[in-house]
Each structure stands twice: as C-alpha cells, then as structure tokens.
Amino acid sequence: MAHNSDTAEYITIATLGNSTDFGDLVSVHKNHSVAGNGVRGLICAGDDGSKIKNIDYIIIASLGNATDFGDITTETNGCAATGDGTKVLIGGGSVSGYVDTIEYVNAASTGDASDFGDLTDARGFFTALSDGTKGVFAGGDSDVDVDIMDYVVMASLGNASDFGNLIRAKEQTGQGMSGD
C-alpha cells in the first residue's frame, strides 16, 4: 500500500547505490504520475486524503524542492504520464469512477493542462511511456484489471488508438513511473 509522502529522491544511474534525498514536493500525497522533458520533472495529480489536480515540477539538474506548475482539469489520482521532450501527457485516473481523458502541458513553461483527446477505455493505476513519437498507455484498472495498450501520436492532438494487448491484465504496472 502506498503511503502519502512529500519526499523526492534520486539515484545516480552510472553508479551503484541507494537513493538520496532530492527535496520535497509541494504537498504530501501518493498515487501521482511523473514525466518530464530532461530539464523539468513533473509530478501530476494524486491523492492527499482526497484527490488533487496539482502539477508540481522540479529542475532535474539541481537538488531542491518542487514548485507549483499548474493544474490538470479535475481532481484525480492513479493517472499515467509520459513526455516527448516538449509535451507531457497526463491520461486517465480515478475521479468518482475511472476517466478516459488525456490532457497535456508544455513542460518548458508553467500553466494548466489542456485537452489532448481520450483513451480507448476509461481506467487508472496504469503506466505510460514514449519513444518521442508515440505515447503508449498500458494496463490499469477499470473495475477489473485490463490488458489494454493504447497509443497516441505525441506531436498532434487526438484520441488514442489500439496498440495491442499486454500478455495478461494488470493494474499498477509501474504506476508513478515513466519511460521517456
């Protein structure tokens, strides 16, 4: 079970070792999603006892506390996020039920999220990753664990399309982690 925390930690990939304190998030919460553009790391939405819509950011190259970036449209947790170096997409999540929305922000400038399109199925507690061209949202929970994989073209706005299926249905497939 995830616990609320305001701690941000980092590891140095080139060396073996334990994580080290990076700084603190703007608020104490859990079940958020993360993505970035290589300069900024964004921590999106989550749960602090109730669902939140905050987006925090850190400057990846320097240790320090997170700063307020803006908001997504609706208080949610369990969403998934990924980026292409310019945009960060935040998809799905749990509101009072699961949602299929995808929103985006420009990672280089602060501000509130805008509508990007919709997932093929409403769900939360899943993961997302991008190769810089396509963003893929995989797995999740939609009152049952799902094996869905959707994709979007990162450079243009629009709804997700079917990418394929996971070998088995899964929720919490790297939730809170991102590959960019």
Secondary structure, DSSP 4 states (H G I P E B T S, - for coil): ----EEEEEE--TTS----EEEEEEEEEEBS-EEEE-SSEEEEEEEESSSEEEEEEEEETTS----EEEEEEEEEEBS-EEEE-SSEEEEE--BSSSB--EEEEEETTS----EEEEE-SS--BS-EEEE-SSEEEEE--BSSSBEEEEEEEETTS----EEEEEEEEEESSSSTT-EE-
